[in-house]
Amino acid sequence: MILSKSLSLRTILCILALLNSLAFILASPIRKDAYVPETKTFYLHLYKAKLSPDGFERVVWTVNGTYTGPTLVVTKGDRLIIHVINNLGEPTSMHFHGFFQRGTNWYDGVPGQTQCPIPNNTTFIYNFTIPDQSGTFWYHSHYLAQYVDGVLGAIIVKDPNDPYQNDYDEEIVVLLSDWYHNESSTLISYYLSPASEGKEPQPDNGLINGRNNYNCEWAHASHKCIDKAGLSKFNFVPGKRYRLRVINTSAFSNFIFSIDEHEMDLIEVEGMMTKRHKIHRLIINVAQRYSVIVTADKLISNFWMRADLQADCFYDSSTPIVNLNPYVKAIVHYEGANHLDPTTKGWADNPNHRYHCIDLNVSNLKPLFLENVPAKADQIIYLNASFENDDFNINRGLINGSTYVVDIYNPTINQVLFENKNSFSLNQNIFGQFNTSEVIDIVVYNDDVGEHPFHLVSILDIIVYNNYYYGPYLCTYAHM
């Protein structure tokens, strides 16, 4: 190689270092298992259809004509392009539960916060990547209570470097849900009235992967109902190990999940890999997701899978639970067994524990990989959640004493970015303004007897490349 005399010593050293690095790269073996991110495209067609998930026929808000909707399987690093085709006859949206949406928060799917709702007979395309998350997630409508009527499904994000990938042979998605025979509009109308006294509508049933039986004697004679409509069945091959991804997609109900005679090793909590922890029962609240490993190591037979509704926790003890079987079941069928219903019994109660109105003991959940936590927060935000009657004797939720009033056709993100708005009325429940480098602690106190999931939505991320703005879309259509 001939080097010009005009080159400085620093330049020569940089060139030599670069050549040395290139030689190392060329000499290094190429990993055959290295994953190259892909673009995955999905079509979610929303429309209504008459279905009978538990034998009781009703109109269901379906995804691609089914309840539950299809499972979307992607890999960490992939780009997702999701076409939501709305033919529900009313507006909608789609939220992808558990994703951080860093830099793409306008695709978080929350009307009034990050987008306007999708009008009827309109297709909206969500377009985002998943660069740094993997695990068990789910998607659902975030418009009113449409997901209670059926607009939901699972999203599985595979990790090419899954630390447990050699510990199981197959994966199974298990969706748990409470189920209502009335449409959500009727339920909301009742709940937001003085007649409800602030008590949530009671579910009519519970489902495992969208199926269960219902006692049709409880149904009104005018309703079409089929006894013994059929349970979900999970086929196990003796000796195989299964990763069960369990998601509670309910509106209201908590479950105690178990499989007769089969212990479970818990390995994931909502996208966070944990150290293996052996349990008999998995207590799972609304919107929570867990992964457990189950080994098919019993004698060839059939076993009950159970998702017991914690019905004792619905209301105070003075409220009777009527026309509800809280013992929701599916069947685990070993290959080679007959096809009769199982005769197995559930795990015996530990006399030292009471399996009602309780949570999983979080002290037993240990992250597999430790993360550094900032020693001190720059700001602390305290949020007190409560429920109180308003001036019309209607029970409403409050944060720090204020009920949020949503304007779905003027999302907060649009007001901040397009109108440069930084002052909001009290009923917008906006707390604090922060710099991007600050560490914020959010302390949430639940002042209600019931359990409530909280959904974190960021409206601060924006991206600007070469003077092109990539962010929330303008709501160009009129209020419909």
DOGUVEX-897348 format. One line per field, with one value per residue (C-alpha): residue number from 1; residue in one letter; x, y, z. Coordinates in nm, 4 decimals. Layout:
num	[NUM/...];
residu	[a/...];
xx	[X/...];
yy	[Y/...];
zz	[Z/...];
This chain:
num	[1/2/3/4/5/6/7/8/9/10/11/12/13/14/15/16/17/18/19/20/21/22/23/24/25/26/27/28/29/30/31/32/33/34/35/36/37/38/39/40/41/42/43/44/45/46/47/48/49/50/51/52/53/54/55/56/57/58/59/60/61/62/63/64/65/66/67/68/69/70/71/72/73/74/75/76/77/78/79/80/81/82/83/84/85/86/87/88/89/90/91/92/93/94/95/96/97/98/99/100/101/102/103/104/105/106/107/108/109/110/111/112/113/114/115/116/117/118/119/120/121/122/123/124/125/126/127/128/129/130/131/132/133/134/135/136/137/138/139/140/141/142/143/144/145/146/147/148/149/150/151/152/153/154/155/156/157/158/159/160/161/162/163/164/165/166/167/168/169/170/171/172/173/174/175/176/177/178/179/180/181/182/183/184/185/186/187/188/189/190/191/192/193/194/195/196/197/198/199/200/201/202/203/204/205/206/207/208/209/210/211/212/213/214/215/216/217/218/219/220/221/222/223/224/225/226/227/228/229/230/231/232/233/234/235/236/237/238/239/240/241/242/243/244/245/246/247/248/249/250/251/252/253/254/255/256/257/258/259/260/261/262/263/264/265/266/267/268/269/270/271/272/273/274/275/276/277/278/279/280/281/282/283/284/285/286/287/288/289/290/291/292/293/294/295/296/297/298/299/300/301/302/303/304/305/306/307/308/309/310/311/312/313/314/315/316/317/318/319/320/321/322/323/324/325/326/327/328/329/330/331/332/333/334/335/336/337/338/339/340/341/342/343/344/345/346/347/348/349/350/351/352/353/354/355/356/357/358/359/360/361/362/363/364/365/366/367/368/369/370/371/372/373/374/375/376/377/378/379/380/381/382/383/384/385/386/387/388/389/390/391/392/393/394/395/396/397/398/399/400/401/402/403/404/405/406/407/408/409/410/411/412/413/414/415/416/417/418/419/420/421/422/423/424/425/426/427/428/429/430/431/432/433/434/435/436/437/438/439/440/441/442/443/444/445/446/447/448/449/450/451/452/453/454/455/456/457/458/459/460/461/462/463/464/465/466/467/468/469/470/471/472/473/474/475/476/477/478/479/480];
residu	[m/i/l/s/k/s/l/s/l/r/t/i/l/c/i/l/a/l/l/n/s/l/a/f/i/l/a/s/p/i/r/k/d/a/y/v/p/e/t/k/t/f/y/l/h/l/y/k/a/k/l/s/p/d/g/f/e/r/v/v/w/t/v/n/g/t/y/t/g/p/t/l/v/v/t/k/g/d/r/l/i/i/h/v/i/n/n/l/g/e/p/t/s/m/h/f/h/g/f/f/q/r/g/t/n/w/y/d/g/v/p/g/q/t/q/c/p/i/p/n/n/t/t/f/i/y/n/f/t/i/p/d/q/s/g/t/f/w/y/h/s/h/y/l/a/q/y/v/d/g/v/l/g/a/i/i/v/k/d/p/n/d/p/y/q/n/d/y/d/e/e/i/v/v/l/l/s/d/w/y/h/n/e/s/s/t/l/i/s/y/y/l/s/p/a/s/e/g/k/e/p/q/p/d/n/g/l/i/n/g/r/n/n/y/n/c/e/w/a/h/a/s/h/k/c/i/d/k/a/g/l/s/k/f/n/f/v/p/g/k/r/y/r/l/r/v/i/n/t/s/a/f/s/n/f/i/f/s/i/d/e/h/e/m/d/l/i/e/v/e/g/m/m/t/k/r/h/k/i/h/r/l/i/i/n/v/a/q/r/y/s/v/i/v/t/a/d/k/l/i/s/n/f/w/m/r/a/d/l/q/a/d/c/f/y/d/s/s/t/p/i/v/n/l/n/p/y/v/k/a/i/v/h/y/e/g/a/n/h/l/d/p/t/t/k/g/w/a/d/n/p/n/h/r/y/h/c/i/d/l/n/v/s/n/l/k/p/l/f/l/e/n/v/p/a/k/a/d/q/i/i/y/l/n/a/s/f/e/n/d/d/f/n/i/n/r/g/l/i/n/g/s/t/y/v/v/d/i/y/n/p/t/i/n/q/v/l/f/e/n/k/n/s/f/s/l/n/q/n/i/f/g/q/f/n/t/s/e/v/i/d/i/v/v/y/n/d/d/v/g/e/h/p/f/h/l/v/s/i/l/d/i/i/v/y/n/n/y/y/y/g/p/y/l/c/t/y/a/h/m];
xx	[0.0000/0.1288/0.0437/0.0501/0.3066/0.0304/-0.1468/-0.1057/0.0065/-0.3414/-0.5002/-0.2582/-0.3335/-0.7096/-0.6711/-0.4657/-0.7218/-1.0000/-0.8142/-0.7495/-1.1193/-1.2172/-0.9776/-1.1283/-1.4807/-1.3890/-1.2139/-1.5013/-1.7557/-2.1053/-2.3690/-2.6170/-2.8764/-2.8511/-3.1990/-3.2550/-3.5641/-3.8503/-4.1608/-4.4717/-4.8060/-5.1416/-5.5027/-5.7575/-6.1086/-6.3593/-6.7256/-7.0226/-7.1463/-7.3797/-7.1729/-7.2296/-6.9004/-7.0675/-7.3842/-7.5744/-7.6112/-7.5417/-7.3924/-7.0154/-6.7720/-6.5309/-6.1785/-6.1681/-6.5005/-6.3823/-6.3737/-6.1084/-5.9178/-5.6131/-5.2808/-5.0120/-4.6637/-4.3578/-3.9946/-3.8103/-3.6876/-3.9634/-4.1644/-4.5409/-4.7798/-5.1332/-5.4304/-5.7399/-6.0454/-6.3439/-6.6867/-6.8379/-7.0908/-6.9313/-6.5865/-6.3081/-5.9355/-5.6716/-5.4360/-5.1338/-5.1205/-4.7816/-4.5736/-4.3714/-4.4256/-4.1108/-4.1043/-4.4382/-4.6768/-4.9333/-4.9909/-5.0819/-5.4493/-5.6117/-5.8824/-5.8630/-5.5043/-5.2946/-5.5369/-5.8880/-6.1082/-6.1196/-6.4512/-6.6767/-6.5975/-6.2409/-5.9033/-5.6310/-5.2732/-5.0648/-4.6920/-4.4350/-4.1333/-4.0586/-3.6861/-3.6359/-3.9269/-4.0285/-4.2806/-4.6568/-4.8828/-5.2323/-5.4262/-5.7749/-6.0061/-5.9603/-6.2870/-6.5502/-6.5858/-6.5680/-6.3094/-6.5670/-6.7806/-6.4942/-6.2340/-5.9162/-5.6403/-5.2878/-4.9537/-4.6482/-4.3033/-4.0359/-3.6828/-3.4084/-3.2033/-3.4801/-3.2950/-3.5588/-3.5939/-3.4323/-3.6590/-3.9812/-4.0832/-4.4019/-4.6002/-4.9707/-5.1641/-5.4371/-5.6791/-5.9022/-6.2042/-6.5218/-6.8190/-7.1418/-7.4607/-7.5596/-7.3700/-7.1304/-7.3455/-7.6210/-7.3746/-7.2251/-7.5688/-7.6584/-7.3246/-7.3302/-7.6686/-7.7727/-7.9363/-7.5992/-7.4880/-7.1384/-7.1349/-6.9998/-7.2273/-7.1861/-7.0442/-7.2617/-6.9746/-6.6018/-6.4253/-6.0959/-5.9869/-6.3370/-6.5263/-6.7206/-7.0556/-7.3535/-7.6576/-7.9307/-8.1956/-8.0740/-8.1369/-8.4639/-8.6851/-8.6567/-8.2810/-8.1231/-7.9021/-7.7249/-7.6442/-7.2950/-7.1633/-6.8160/-6.4939/-6.1530/-5.9178/-5.5382/-5.3522/-5.0411/-4.7879/-4.6525/-4.3032/-4.3186/-4.2766/-4.5152/-4.4840/-4.8325/-4.8727/-5.1686/-5.3499/-5.6447/-5.8489/-6.1416/-6.3366/-6.3716/-6.2802/-5.9728/-5.8948/-5.7135/-5.5577/-5.4372/-5.4101/-5.5010/-5.1941/-4.9535/-4.7163/-4.6168/-4.2835/-4.3445/-4.0830/-4.2326/-4.4308/-4.5614/-4.2528/-4.0057/-3.8222/-3.8060/-3.6201/-3.8107/-4.0643/-4.2801/-4.6514/-4.9718/-5.2068/-5.1578/-5.3571/-5.4034/-5.5795/-5.7296/-5.4853/-5.2011/-4.9865/-4.7692/-4.5723/-4.5485/-4.3777/-4.5805/-4.4435/-4.6696/-4.5255/-4.8419/-5.0106/-5.1914/-5.5325/-5.7424/-5.7082/-5.9107/-5.7626/-5.9283/-5.9764/-6.1839/-6.3489/-6.2802/-6.6515/-6.6221/-6.4319/-6.6978/-6.8818/-6.9362/-7.0745/-7.4285/-7.4599/-7.5738/-7.4089/-7.6828/-7.6854/-7.3086/-7.0876/-6.7513/-6.5649/-6.4478/-6.2908/-6.1068/-5.9583/-5.5947/-5.5947/-5.2920/-5.2262/-5.3441/-5.6121/-5.9841/-6.2047/-6.4179/-6.4403/-6.1691/-6.2415/-5.9405/-5.9636/-5.8147/-5.5192/-5.6038/-5.6226/-5.3315/-5.4903/-5.2492/-5.3748/-5.7088/-5.7398/-5.9961/-5.9438/-5.5666/-5.2797/-4.9813/-4.7087/-4.4831/-4.2002/-4.1505/-4.0987/-3.7326/-3.6119/-3.3812/-3.1700/-3.1202/-3.1704/-3.0086/-3.2566/-3.1717/-3.0795/-3.3016/-3.5920/-3.5934/-3.9673/-4.2297/-4.5904/-4.8554/-5.1784/-5.4685/-5.7349/-6.0825/-6.4515/-6.7166/-7.0703/-7.1080/-7.3877/-7.6219/-7.5486/-7.3482/-7.0354/-6.7266/-6.3542/-6.1276/-5.7560/-5.6531/-6.0190/-6.0796/-6.2804/-6.1239/-6.3394/-6.2248/-6.2426/-6.1916/-6.1817/-5.9158/-5.6480/-5.4116/-5.1092/-5.2455/-5.3108/-4.9524/-4.7774/-4.9988/-5.1463/-4.8407/-5.0754/-4.9172/-5.2015/-5.5036/-5.8212/-5.8430/-6.0709/-5.7949/-5.6021/-5.2605/-4.9981/-4.6540/-4.4259/-4.0879/-3.7607/-3.6637/-3.3576/-3.5499/-3.6234/-3.9852/-4.1333/-4.5105/-4.6717/-5.0246/-5.2503/-5.5712/-5.8307/-6.0962/-6.1785/-6.1507/-5.8343/-5.7629/-5.5048/-5.3326/-5.2203/-4.9221/-4.9523/-4.6704/-4.7582/-4.4172/-4.2187/-4.1696/-3.9285/-3.8008/-3.5863/-3.4692/-3.7549/-4.0135/-4.2369/-4.3312/-4.6032/-4.9747/-5.2089/-5.4518/-5.8171/-5.9411/-6.2849/-6.5831/-6.7381/-6.9606];
yy	[0.0000/0.3475/0.6175/0.9835/1.1885/1.4365/1.1925/1.2642/1.0008/1.0039/0.9333/0.6472/0.4922/0.5191/0.3469/0.0666/0.0201/0.0069/-0.2523/-0.4581/-0.4480/-0.5472/-0.8422/-0.9555/-0.9358/-1.1328/-1.3971/-1.4334/-1.7079/-1.5877/-1.6907/-1.9089/-1.8426/-1.4642/-1.3284/-1.0664/-0.8576/-0.8790/-0.6805/-0.8736/-0.7675/-0.8575/-0.7850/-0.7565/-0.7326/-0.6220/-0.7030/-0.8379/-1.1963/-1.4222/-1.6707/-1.8990/-1.9183/-2.0959/-2.2133/-1.8881/-1.7116/-1.3395/-1.0809/-1.0839/-0.8132/-1.0423/-1.0205/-1.1970/-1.3579/-1.5380/-1.4965/-1.4897/-1.3128/-1.4637/-1.4852/-1.2650/-1.4180/-1.2011/-1.1865/-0.9257/-0.6560/-0.7071/-0.4291/-0.4782/-0.3407/-0.4064/-0.3175/-0.2672/-0.2848/-0.1443/-0.2735/-0.2742/-0.0040/0.2286/0.3821/0.1715/0.1638/-0.0989/-0.0996/-0.3308/-0.4060/-0.4002/-0.2474/0.0590/0.2256/0.4338/0.6790/0.5549/0.6389/0.7699/0.4021/0.3154/0.3107/0.5180/0.7544/1.0967/1.0387/0.9216/0.9113/0.9736/0.6651/0.4793/0.5553/0.2783/0.1462/0.2721/0.0974/0.2308/0.1008/0.0713/0.0639/0.0124/-0.1961/-0.3983/-0.3385/-0.4265/-0.6367/-0.9987/-1.2170/-1.2457/-0.9559/-0.8998/-0.6594/-0.5237/-0.2425/0.0641/0.2243/0.2179/-0.1497/-0.3158/-0.5683/-0.7027/-0.7826/-0.9711/-0.7446/-0.9022/-1.1543/-1.2509/-1.1190/-1.3373/-1.1823/-1.4510/-1.3893/-1.5520/-1.5640/-1.6868/-1.8173/-2.0908/-2.1991/-2.5362/-2.5965/-2.6498/-2.8217/-2.6404/-2.3285/-2.2930/-1.9673/-1.9701/-1.6768/-1.6402/-1.4106/-1.3338/-1.3389/-1.1420/-1.2324/-0.8655/-0.6301/-0.3858/-0.0821/-0.2269/-0.3072/0.0428/0.2049/0.0098/0.0654/0.4427/0.4788/0.5212/0.1769/-0.0015/0.1588/0.1457/-0.2329/-0.3694/-0.5956/-0.9611/-1.1822/-1.4668/-1.7069/-1.7522/-1.8806/-2.0523/-1.9749/-1.8523/-2.1648/-2.3071/-2.4661/-2.2754/-2.3965/-2.3093/-2.3404/-1.9981/-1.8485/-1.6780/-1.8908/-1.6327/-1.6784/-1.9509/-2.1633/-2.4979/-2.7110/-2.8626/-2.6433/-2.7819/-2.7016/-2.6062/-2.9022/-2.8932/-3.1943/-3.3036/-3.5571/-3.7648/-3.6555/-3.3164/-2.9849/-2.6994/-2.3271/-2.1997/-1.8279/-1.7342/-1.4007/-1.2641/-1.0666/-1.0059/-0.6880/-0.7429/-1.0887/-1.2453/-1.6152/-1.8934/-2.1012/-2.4592/-2.8028/-3.1013/-3.2970/-3.0808/-2.8374/-2.5252/-2.3446/-1.9724/-1.8150/-1.4886/-1.1996/-0.9614/-0.9601/-0.9931/-1.3256/-1.4555/-1.7232/-2.0508/-2.0622/-2.3689/-2.3171/-2.5225/-2.2323/-1.9163/-1.6202/-1.3858/-1.0491/-0.8452/-0.7757/-0.9738/-1.2186/-1.5035/-1.7912/-2.1244/-2.4492/-2.7671/-3.1180/-3.3959/-3.6525/-3.8171/-4.1434/-4.1207/-3.9774/-3.6610/-3.3796/-3.0725/-2.7343/-2.4921/-2.1165/-2.0529/-1.7133/-1.5372/-1.4739/-1.3993/-1.0850/-0.9428/-0.7409/-0.7338/-1.0475/-0.9045/-0.9244/-1.2691/-1.4304/-1.5703/-1.7941/-1.8207/-2.1288/-1.9905/-2.3141/-2.2627/-2.5658/-2.6940/-3.0373/-3.1437/-3.4568/-3.6845/-3.8453/-4.2060/-4.1400/-4.1865/-3.8875/-3.9028/-3.6106/-3.6052/-3.7379/-3.5687/-3.3494/-3.0074/-2.9363/-2.9677/-2.6363/-2.5512/-2.5050/-2.2172/-2.0228/-1.8894/-1.8870/-1.6099/-1.2419/-1.2743/-1.2007/-1.4058/-1.3614/-1.1202/-1.1747/-1.5130/-1.3514/-1.2773/-1.1206/-1.3495/-1.0517/-0.7682/-0.4136/-0.1019/0.1233/0.4936/0.5679/0.8728/1.0115/1.3699/1.3916/1.1792/1.1802/1.0517/0.9213/0.8311/0.6204/0.6129/0.5763/0.8210/0.9238/1.2401/1.4988/1.2624/0.9722/0.7925/0.6153/0.7331/0.6742/0.9566/1.0255/1.2690/1.3609/1.4368/1.2408/1.2409/1.3833/1.2472/1.4347/1.1520/1.3821/1.6133/1.3822/1.5136/1.4349/1.6540/1.9403/1.9221/1.8907/2.0783/2.3448/2.3857/2.3504/2.3124/2.4086/2.1854/2.1937/1.9874/1.7245/1.6286/1.4690/1.5757/1.5748/1.7221/1.8365/1.6720/1.6864/1.3776/1.3204/1.3154/1.0069/1.0011/0.7810/0.7255/0.6065/0.4735/0.4148/0.2176/0.3456/0.1025/-0.2436/-0.3860/-0.4469/-0.2302/-0.2471/0.0777/0.1505/0.3783/0.5918/0.8203/1.1233/1.2866/1.0975/1.2603/1.1869/1.4382/1.3248/1.5755/1.8111/1.5366/1.4810/1.1262/1.1433/1.1555/1.1976/1.4870/1.3996/1.5128/1.3539/1.5044/1.3824/1.0933];
zz	[0.0000/-0.0913/0.1599/0.0694/0.2570/0.3301/0.5605/0.9291/1.1737/1.3310/0.9906/0.9232/1.2608/1.1960/0.8574/1.0100/1.2857/1.0281/0.8194/1.1307/1.2232/0.8697/0.8775/1.2093/1.0697/0.7568/0.9643/1.2119/1.1438/1.0485/1.3011/1.1212/1.3922/1.3731/1.3108/1.0454/1.1341/0.8890/0.8029/0.9053/0.7584/0.9119/0.8231/1.1041/0.9623/1.2254/1.1726/1.3649/1.3461/1.5411/1.7415/2.0400/2.2337/2.5261/2.3517/2.4092/2.0752/2.0579/1.8239/1.8642/1.7506/1.5660/1.4313/1.0937/1.1819/1.4952/1.8701/1.9896/1.7100/1.5366/1.7198/1.5653/1.5889/1.5274/1.6347/1.8366/1.6016/1.3438/1.1886/1.2137/0.9540/1.0766/0.8582/1.0750/0.8489/1.0370/0.9350/1.2841/1.2021/1.4567/1.5245/1.6704/1.7479/1.8219/2.1173/2.1344/2.5022/2.6701/2.3902/2.4810/2.1404/2.1858/1.9010/1.7634/2.0454/1.7946/1.7122/2.0700/1.9759/2.2512/2.1157/2.2718/2.3794/2.0854/1.7931/1.6678/1.6382/1.3081/1.1323/1.0075/0.6580/0.6932/0.7023/0.9302/0.9152/1.2312/1.1545/1.4297/1.5256/1.8386/1.8870/2.2511/2.3774/2.3616/2.5380/2.5675/2.4655/2.3285/2.1119/2.1736/2.0793/2.2986/2.1908/2.4675/2.5731/2.2311/2.3427/2.5885/2.2822/2.1152/1.9534/2.0901/2.0265/2.1311/2.0070/2.0643/2.0225/1.9921/2.1157/1.9035/2.2237/2.4525/2.7602/2.8065/2.4438/2.5160/2.8147/2.6190/2.2972/2.1951/2.2765/2.3515/2.3880/2.6541/2.6562/2.9619/2.9546/3.1367/2.8998/2.8886/2.7039/2.6760/2.4506/2.6120/2.5278/2.7469/3.0231/3.0198/3.0169/3.3310/3.5023/3.4415/3.6067/3.9697/3.9545/3.9512/4.2779/4.1339/4.1064/3.7813/3.5748/3.6649/3.3877/3.2634/3.2103/3.1769/2.8657/2.7855/2.4298/2.3570/2.4632/2.7554/2.8370/2.9712/3.1594/2.9091/3.1791/3.2903/2.9455/2.8549/2.6332/2.3531/2.3255/2.1175/2.3425/2.2971/2.6005/2.6140/2.3341/2.3898/2.5729/2.4432/2.4162/2.4391/2.3011/2.4905/2.3672/2.6555/2.7537/2.5828/2.7593/2.6857/2.7304/2.8082/2.7433/2.9648/2.9141/3.1113/2.8552/3.0920/3.1498/3.5230/3.6501/3.8021/3.7577/3.9386/3.6599/3.7038/3.5423/3.7563/3.8756/3.6723/3.8369/3.6481/3.6298/3.5901/3.3578/3.2255/3.3687/3.1015/2.8819/3.1701/3.1940/3.5504/3.7374/3.7308/4.0101/4.0705/4.1358/4.1417/4.0766/3.8748/4.0039/3.7100/3.7119/3.4302/3.1430/3.3016/3.1015/3.2215/3.0716/3.2503/3.1503/3.1959/3.1371/3.0085/3.2496/3.3859/3.2925/2.9595/3.0411/3.0267/3.2788/3.3641/3.2910/3.5314/3.5337/3.8444/3.8577/4.1871/4.2203/4.5914/4.4931/4.2628/4.5247/4.8964/5.0555/5.0620/4.6826/4.5640/4.2628/4.0406/3.7320/3.7147/3.7278/3.8423/3.7648/3.4065/3.2412/2.9342/2.8641/2.8467/2.6311/2.6283/2.2908/2.3153/2.5783/2.5228/2.4505/2.7620/3.0007/3.2672/3.6141/3.7779/4.0846/4.1390/4.3602/4.7294/4.9082/5.1314/5.4758/5.5375/5.2362/5.1264/4.7477/4.7277/4.6523/4.6526/4.4162/4.3153/4.5755/4.3878/4.6327/4.4635/4.1224/4.0533/3.7256/3.5310/3.4261/3.6716/3.5511/3.6864/3.8629/3.9054/4.2639/4.2815/4.0832/3.9629/4.0253/4.1961/4.0756/4.3152/4.1600/4.3861/4.2117/4.3633/4.2767/4.3945/4.3064/4.1020/4.1306/3.9427/4.1787/3.9091/4.0271/3.8383/3.8542/3.9677/3.9686/4.2404/4.2773/3.9081/3.6494/3.3042/3.0246/2.6895/2.3598/2.1139/1.8112/1.9527/2.0953/2.3585/2.1421/1.8632/2.1031/2.2315/1.8977/1.6547/1.8814/2.1102/2.4033/2.7464/2.9766/3.0241/3.2294/3.5459/3.3872/3.1405/3.4292/3.3004/3.5728/3.5296/3.2518/3.2203/3.0366/2.8379/3.0560/3.3821/3.5897/3.7049/3.9756/3.9418/4.2648/4.2132/4.5127/4.4592/4.7025/4.5771/4.7096/4.3552/4.1570/3.8537/3.5750/3.4823/3.1282/3.0728/2.7573/2.6495/2.4367/2.4367/2.1735/1.8358/1.5537/1.3002/1.0071/0.7443/0.8300/0.7743/1.0729/1.1672/1.4242/1.4937/1.2023/1.1740/1.2267/0.8886/0.9098/1.0840/1.4059/1.2963];
